[in-house]
Amino acid sequence: MSQLFSALKLGPLQLSNRVIIAPMCQYSANKGQASDWHTIHLGGLALSGAGLLILEATAISPQARISYGDLGLWDDATEQALAKTLKIIRQYSTMPIGIQLAHAGRKASTEKPWMGGQAIAPSDVNGWQTIGPSAIAYDEASFPPKAASVKDLQDIVKDFVEAAKRAEKIGLNVIELHAAHGYLLHQFLSPLSNQREDDYGGSAENRMRLLLEVFDAVKSAVSSSMTVGVRISASDWVEGAWDLAQSEVLAQALQLRQCDYLHVSSGGLSAEQKIPVGPGYQLHFAQALKKVVSMPVIAVGLITEAEQAEQIISGAQADAVALARAMLYNPHWVWQAAEKLGATVQIPAQYLRSEPRGTKRHLFKTDP
């Protein structure tokens, strides 16, 4: 029996299999509001047969966006737009859907990637003043952020909480806090971007403080039926920066707070990073963190083949695998993986006749 297609519990939520669609920014919202593109894009992914779909990094405030095209969940308008998209998708899919709540920090106020992705000046019509742990820019081409005051941090915690409440109100199943890829919560973790001298800087304990405060506040604000997890970058890939040893301490602190899962990525904080990219290049981080916590650990990063994913799960290197670009390239990756691994996958009844001719067993099953 395929272990990749076995059930998995993430806190109160049970997944039908261990393939997770990772968050992928679409830069296609209007003032934070989900658009028709989101309905089309997410609707397709929700029919893929994966165990869980996590929506793209969703800003908790206008200032928290990576770009002016980012999805948001900070007021009634953004809530209603996303609720409309979800209502349409839910008519045709029972797949659990989560959301990644995020604040871009000093990496905010940028152009859309296909338009260059460059930093936009605060004075530009599509730009704004960014905020970070310290007034240190990401690189020479970026504008320095404002160093956050304690009041700013209190407001940011409140913004995460309000977004989490809205997420639960519109029926999402999972909240993932984005503390990876060089965005605000990761910026506080790393000594490269956090050079504060107050309770939020200096020691590793202090640098972890904001993320843990956000987690505690969100966990307390939502019901016990909501799964709450965290995505981290396990390493900055820069010597003397955030690393695996500190990530292990953070993972244990999150587990004590009843975190439901850990989604393990890496990098994104420094232009000086040196990453040896290759198949499963981040897997060793997930494997190491799985040894120090009992909560489920999700591996991500160039996991592209069914056999590779199966080996990760059957070898207990991680509890689930997350795919992003591979799912964009091949939205039926899960169907094909199930065929290769002798498993069954859930699809809409409208697609049943696509089962390959001559199949000796039933590859597909329909939603209950």
ZAPAMAR-952095 format. One record per residue (C-alpha): x, y, z. Coordinates in steps of 0.25 Angstrom, whole numbers, plus 2048, in hexadecimal, padded with zeros to 3 digits. Last residue first. Layout:
BEGIN
XYZ
...
***
This chain:
BEGIN
7B582D7FC
7BE8337F1
7C18297E6
7CB81E7E5
7D681C7DB
7E18127D8
7D78067D7
7DF7FA7D4
7E47F37C8
7E58007BF
7E37FC7B1
7DF80A7AD
7E48157B5
7DA81B7BE
7D58287B7
7C78237B8
7C78277C7
7C98357C5
7BB83A7C7
7BA8327D3
7C483B7DA
7D18357DF
7D582D7EB
7E28257E9
7E58167EA
7F38107EB
7FB8067E4
80880F7E5
8098137D6
7FA8157D4
7F981E7E1
8058267DC
7FE8287CF
7F182D7D6
7FA8367E0
80183D7D4
7F58407CD
7F784F7CE
80484D7C7
80D85A7C6
8058617D1
8068557D9
8158537D7
8178627DB
8118607E8
8128537EF
8118507FE
815842803
80F83C810
81483581D
82383781A
83082E819
82882281E
82E819813
82081680E
81C82580D
829829806
82981D7FE
81B81F7F9
81F82E7F5
82B8297ED
82281E7E6
8188287E2
8228327DC
8238417DE
8288447EC
8308507E9
82E8577F6
824854801
82484A80D
81884B817
81A847826
80F84182E
81084483D
81983B845
825844846
834842846
83783883C
82D83E832
83684A832
84184382D
83983C821
83384981E
84085081D
846844815
83B84680B
83F854806
84684F7FA
83C8457F6
8418457E7
84B8507E6
84F85E7EA
85C8607F2
85886D7F8
8628787FA
85B884801
861892800
8548987FB
84F895809
84189180F
83C887804
84287A809
83B86E80E
82E86580E
82885D819
81985D81C
81785A82B
80A854830
7FF85583A
80685F844
80285B852
80A866859
81485C85E
81585884F
81986784B
824867855
82985A850
82985F842
83086C846
83B86484D
83D85C841
83D868838
84886E840
85186183D
84D86282F
85287082C
84E87E82D
85B886829
86A88482D
86D87E81F
862881814
85987680F
84E87D817
84A87081D
83D869822
83487281A
827871822
81986E81F
81086D82B
80386682E
7F5868834
7EA85E831
7DC864835
7D285B83C
7D786084A
7D186E846
7DA87A843
7DF88684B
7E787E855
7F087784A
7F1885843
7F688C84F
800881853
805880845
80788F844
80E88F851
81788484D
81B88A840
81E898847
826891852
82F889849
83A894848
839895857
83C88685A
84788684F
84E892857
84F8A0851
8428A584D
8338A5851
8358A9860
83D8B685C
84A8B7855
8468B5847
84F8B083C
8458A7835
8488A5826
85589D827
852898835
84689082F
83988D836
83389B835
83589B826
82E88D826
82289382C
82389F822
826897815
833891811
82E88480B
82887F818
81F882824
81288281D
80787D826
7FE872821
7F0872824
7E8866820
7D986281E
7D486F817
7C5871819
7C3880817
7C3883826
7CF87B828
7D788481F
7D1890824
7D588C832
7E388A82D
7E4897826
7E089E833
7EA89683B
7F5899831
7F28A8831
7F28A8841
8008A3841
8048AE837
7FE8B8840
8068B484B
8128B4843
8108C283E
80E8C684D
81B8C0850
8218C8845
8258C2838
8328C7831
82D8CE824
8328C7818
83E8CA80F
83B8CB800
8408BF7F8
84A8BF7ED
8568BE7F6
8508B27FD
8458AE807
8468BC80E
8498BD81C
8418C7825
83F8BC830
8348B2833
82D8B6826
8238C0820
8208C4812
81C8D280D
8138D1801
8138CF7F2
8098CE7E7
8078DD7E5
8168DF7E7
81B8E77F4
81E8DA7FC
8288D67F0
8258C97EA
82E8BD7EB
8308B57DF
8288A97DB
82B8AB7CC
81D8AC7C6
81B89C7C6
81F89D7D5
8148A77D8
81B8B47DD
81F8B57EC
81A8BD7F8
81D8B2802
82A8AA805
82D8B3811
8218AD818
8198A3810
80E8A081A
807893818
7FB88A81A
7FC87D812
7EE877810
7E886A810
7DF861808
7DA85380B
7D584D7FE
7C684B7FD
7C58507EF
7BA8547E5
7B185E7ED
7BD8617F6
7C48687EB
7B98727E8
7B78757F7
7C78777F8
7C78827EE
7BC8897F4
7C2888802
7CF88E7FC
7C889A7F7
7C089C804
7CC89B80D
7D48A5804
7C88AF805
7C58AD813
7D38B0818
7E18AA819
7E289D811
7EB8A0805
7F089B7F8
7FC8A27F2
7FB8AA7E6
8018B77EC
80D8AE7EF
8138A77FB
8078AB804
8088AE812
8068BD811
7F88BA80C
7F58B2818
7F58A381C
7FA89F80E
7F7891808
803888804
7FC87F7FA
7F18767FE
7F4868804
7EE85C7FD
7ED84F804
7EC840801
7EF8427F3
7E583C7E9
7E78477DE
7D884D7DF
7DC8587E9
7E885C7E0
7DE85F7D5
7D58677DD
7E186F7E3
7E58747D6
7D78777D0
7D287D7DD
7DF8847DF
7DF88A7D1
7D188F7D3
7D78987DE
7DA8977ED
7DA8A57F3
7E78AB7F9
7E68B87F2
7E38B07E5
7E98A27E6
7F289C7DB
80089B7E1
7FE88B7E0
8068877EC
8088787EE
8058717FB
8088627FB
7FF8587F5
80084C7FF
80183E7FC
800835808
7F282F806
7E482F80A
7E783A814
7E183A822
7E0848829
7E0849839
7EF84A839
7F484782C
7F083882B
7F583081F
7EF825816
7F781C80D
7F98207FF
808823801
809816809
80580E7FC
800800800
***
